[in-house]
Amino acid sequence: MPALKIKHVLKGRAVGLNESGQAYLSRNYRVGVWRDGSETTPVAVVPCPMRRRLIEPSRLLCRLLRHEIRGYQVLPDGSRVAASRHWLYHGRPGELVLSPARVDGDGPKAPMTITLDCGGRILWGEYWSNAERRGVRLFVSTDGGRSYEPFHEFAPGEIRHVHNIIEDRYDGGYWVMAGDHGAEPGIGRLSADLKSFEWVVKGEQKYRAVSGFVFPDRLVYGTDTEKDFNAIHVLDKRTGRTEKVVETPGSCIYAARFGRWYTVSTTVEYFEKYDNRHATIWVSENALDWREVYRVEKDVWSIKYFQFGSIVLPRGEWDRNVLIFSGQALKKIDNRICIAEVVEEA
């Protein structure tokens, strides 16, 4: 049976991977690049007010205020883009301190994830609590993240917010994942020219997703729901039919590919149909046959105020069979980055 062997532990949060074998690791609003060894090289700083910097010595205050980088991408020319809970930022090649981006439209909300496509465009959708169920917009940048403009708006009440946009390099276009309740969750297709959008599946908790893997004929994703049992599903791209391949003990917010290993992690939150206090990591070589290889317990602090217990996987993929993940609100690995390998145990 496969198991996880942790080789190194660093401080911080895993935020991104690139295909050349580099990982981007953050500490609060600072980002470093890691390849091998135990140290990172600083590459980006997201500006923030002094009052925010003053809380950084307190891990609990950082958790309470979600003082962290949500997304980080590096463009082919070396430009960088980043997102926090509050805004988006960009930097030219060689610049350490990033600058706030210009986002067109009325009162835009910062994203949960940001997507860099193979053509260098940056896409994202608005993510916030949206209690009023206002219209939610998708944005794009074609100038390296310096500015964004809206190109699609969901009708008020159609969705709560956007979780992710995933590029489909086989068929062109993108997969858009949205939440949260009732008829709101869904997965839809966005055309490559960004001019047309249609829902493929919608209106059930089994269509509530954040991350996944795209194949020529299918999309593999894990559900992110506190209202039902969670599972990894396969969506047939031609028919739109879905099939559950394995149940997971928690919501699946993060997914990444590390060489041969497709990897999904689970999160501890308030589940309505079951109780679970452990976050887990699942791996597969084909994204169909999954095995749990690691689990860790939620810490003692409140889920409501001090974050879900999550194993955070960096967004993206690389060709190394080395897993990188970080702990959030978990015993022993909160704010720790683990570098690990999958090994076979008798």
Secondary structure by P-SEA (a helix, b strand, c coil): cbbbbbcccccbbbccccccbbbbbbcccbbbbbccccbbbbcbbbbbcaaaaaacccaaaaaaacccccccccccccbbbbccccccccccccccbbbbbbbcccbbbbbcccccccccbbbbbbbcccccccccbbbbbcccccccccccccccccccccccccccccccbbbbbbbbcccccbbbbbcccccbbbbccccccccccccccccccbbbbbbbccccbbbbbbbcccccbbbbcccccbbbcbbbbccccbbbbbbbcccccccccccbbbbbccccbbbbcbbbbbcccccccccccccccccccccccccccccccccccccbbbbbbbbbcc
